[in-house]
Amino acid sequence: MDIIYNLPGLFTAIIFHELAHGFTAYLLGDNTAKDSGRLTLNPFKHMDLTGFLFLLIFKFGWAKPVPINPFNFKNRKRDTILVSLAGPLSNFIIAIIIGFLLSLNIITNSILFKILFITLWYNIMLGVFNLLPFPPLDGSKIIASLLPKKLEYYFYKYEKYLYVILIILIATNTVDRIMGPIIDAALNILILIIG
């Protein structure tokens, strides 16, 4: 039953996150995601089976990254930042909408309430996690795009070694200790927004 309760939240968080990346890139002149059939709400287009199973079982996983070609952008650095922010921002917007809905006290069905609350939590968690500055997360692309071109080149050249740092942080539960206070802060901000 826990898996069933988690599925809507997982699907919602992942699908809209990836769709936001691809649609923003499309608006900024890059058709790569569109041509790959990724501008869709079809979950099977965005799910990586292994990553999805890991997410269900170990609470850590991954989706199929949306293909983006930043050289199609008019302003590569700026537009890469906008595309990278679009995914986490979509998660935070969904969390605000669900939070507002829950605050109205019109959801009387306990199962639906639980599903919506889990969906809210997954969206906040995914949004915060992806803003961490480690490859392949969105935060790393934002950091890289803010660097001068020479430093950006070296960042991408050696980013495979930075993957190891993220794996170590996850394996040692350090990432939980990093994200915990940030998620708490995000929830407090959500409460302030909802009022």
Secondary structure, 3 states (H helix, E strand, C coil): CHHHHHHHHHHHHHHHHHHHHHHHHHHCCCCHHHHCCCCCCCHHHHECHHHHHHHHHHCCCCECCCCCCHHHCCCHHHHHHHHHHHHHHHHHHHHHHHHHHHHCCCCCCHHHHHHHHHHHHHHHHHHHHHCCCCCCCHHHHHHHHHCCHHHHHHHHHCHHHHHHHHHHHHHCCHHHHHHHHHHHHHHHHHHHHHC
